[in-house]
Amino acid sequence: MEKRLNNIPPYQKQQTTLDSPRAREKWKVLEDAIHEIYMQNPGKLSFQNLYTTGYHLVLHRHGEMLYAGVEGTLKKHVGEMARRVKEVSDDGFLMAVVEKWQSHSTAVGMVRDILMYMDKNYAPKQKLSVPELGVAVFGDIFLKDKEITARIKRLTTEIIEKERSGERPPERQLLKSVTTVMYEVSRRTVYEPLLEHHFIESSREYYIKEASETFQSLSTPEYFKNTFRRMAEERERVERCLADSTLPKILNVIKDQMLKQYATHLIERESSGVRSMLESWRLPELSLTFKALQMINTTQLLLDIIKDYLVTTGSKYIQDPANNENPVALVEGVMKMREAYDELLDHACTVETAKGGQHRDRVFEKEIKQAFVLIVNKNPRFAEYLSIAIDTKLRKKRTVEDEYDTYFDKVIILFQYLKDKDIFEKYHKGHLARRLLIKGSACEEGELCFITKLKTEAGHQFTTKIEGMFNDMTVSKGNMDAFSEHVGPRAGVDISVHVLTTGFWPFTNAVSEALPLPPPVEALREKFHDFYLASHSGRRLTWLYHMGTAEVKCFFNGRKYEANVHTLQMLILNLFNQRDSMTLGAIHEQTLIPMQELKKQILSLSINTKVYQRLLIKDCPGAKGMDEETVLSVNQDFSSRHMKFKVSAVLLKETDEQAQETRAKIGDDRKWQLDAVIVRVMKSRKVIDHRELITEVVTLLQPRFAPSPEDIKKRIESLIEREYIERSPDARTTYVYLA
């Protein structure tokens, strides 16, 4: 029998969906809660219940209704904020804007907490999150309101203009808060179009006016100082009040209106422009000018003026006949000019490195060097003068430890500028030879210092013969030691002989070998001649008396003196042992010294110096008035401050004729060098085009001199005539090497 349990109710299916009426009821709860949040009454709300309500709405597919409701509610409250803030006076307006944003941000943060489920499960798929929505609504409804935007623009402009006029308005502290609000809402759609653009355009108008006024009232340096001051102010203002992205834009406004528009006129001003700065050498102002032009990438304007000024003043200085009267002073003047422009490059024309350091502007450095190349080579005798300056320095004793090193560094810089370095080499070898043979060098260390620097700069081939000259001096010392042992002790008269290698030394047999030496000297000369040839068979000795010196003892008024004189001067003075006076013609007849050389030596013996009085007296002034009838007599009243003294040679400046002769010799040497280089290139290439041959020859000879295309062409024709090369039958501009 079956028993029923009537007390158990039958199963009923529970309702699992949330219909629209109930959903609207739940949304009403949330809407009221949002209102309380905006009214700053969140304390009586249950956030857990509100979260659950939002959760159910999204879960039952009422997310769109919920999201639309939230968006509408936010717009309503933000609109109310906008209405209220418009009622605020200008004094409190900016503060009210900031406070409304802060209040809105706080409210949106609470709304996000209760609608977190919607943000995670509905908004990411289709919509903005609650925080993003809150920002967008505030931007669209509040900040983009035309009246609010206009007042923000006007008030911020007034504050900035007061600051630029030197005032410190109290509202200035609010600017950063306002710009932060706008930047946080949207840089692209709010901050830049609503505030930054207005700031930039109003600043452009301001600086257009200021540039025009200050250009008329300020000098060029003062104008640049004012420009940099304005840049510093704007940089500080952006950091304090605006977004960092605004800085390059406002700086570009200043660059455009205050620098680009007036740069050319500013630097070309007669009274305060760059030329005026250079004339009075105002490096700080030149540095200021460089930095200003560097900002607008127009430093070429400055460089053109500096280079033109340097070339103009430098060329005038180096070509001035008065300056050319003193070659050493001329060279040292160019050195000082170079030092001045080095200082300019180091302190006024510098650029920053990637690591924060500084170095010279490479373009300026290159152009300044080219300017000095132009200047130095405008004087055809500068290579000679540079050698004279070196010779003068090495004849003096150094006064400080690194004097030679410092001085020769400057010399090498000027040497680099010479196009015709072979001319310098010729003169330098001549001066060096005289220092070595006449013991005119004050310091061997100085000689070696310069040779080392020259070798480093020009290469070992350039200094091969010079080093050979030093080697000859060392070998000659060994020869004299051996000769002294060979002949034994010598009383009364002694000699010292230097044997020189013909190819190294720049001498020819300028004075006849058949000079009548005093018998004791002649006897020793013969002994050395026989001694040397006995151990060096096959060699021939040529005696260069015009390069020697002698120690001569003389007596005046009971006092004994010892004079260091030229070998030729020794022959002249020796004649006065038998007589007190002689004519120039008689001296010439008995010494066989060429007349031109004889006059030079007589002039040295007949002038007074600070150390001694003249040894000989002539009856005519100067050297030009001397002829064969000129009478020379011993100065019986001779006296000297020192018992030992040196008769200084009169350094006659090379005449135009001598200079032409020297250049003719250099020209002959260049012909052989050109021939050798052309043949070497042809031997290597076998067949070559005319232009290529010219280019290669110029490149190979550039370290020594700069050959002209015409000179190269003449040597090519000469080599064709001598059948070293020939023109190609297929093309006359192509050359073929003949093996």
Secondary structure, DSSP 8 states (H G I E B T S, - for coil): -----TTS-----------HHHHHHHHHHHHHHHHHHHTT-GGG--HHHHHHHHHHHHHTT-HHHHHHHHHHHHHHHHHHHHHHHHTS-HHHHHHHHHHHHHHHHHHHHHHHHHTHHHHHHTHHHHS--HHHHHHHHIIIIIIT-HHHHHHHHHHHHHHHHHHHTT---GGGGHHHHHHHHHHHH-IIIIIIIIIIHHHHHHHHHHHHHHHHHHHHHS-HHHHHHHHHHHHHHHHHHHHHHS-GGGHHHHHHHHIIIIIITTHHHHHT-TTTSHHHHHHTT-HHHHHHHHHHHHHTT-HHHHHHHHHHHHHHHHHHHHH-HHHHT-HHHHHHHHHHHHHHHHHHHHHTSEEE-TTS-EEE-HHHHHHHHHHHHHHHTTSTTHHHHHHHHHHHHHHS--SSTTHHHHHHHHHHHHHHH-S-HHHHHHHHHHHHHHHHHTT--S-HHHHHHHHHHHHHHH-HHHHHHHHHHHHHHHHHHHHHHHHHHHH----S---------TTTS-----S-S-----HHHHHHHHHHHHHHHHHSTT------GGG-EEEEEEEETTEEEEEEEEHHHHHHHHHTTT-SEEEHHHHHHHH---HHHHHHHHHHHT---SSB--SEEESSSTTTT--TT-EEEE-TT--BSSSEEE---------HHHHHHHHHHHHHHHHHHHHHHHHHHHHHHSEEEHHHHHHHHHHHHTTT----HHHHHHHHHHHHHTTSEEE-SS-TTEEEE--
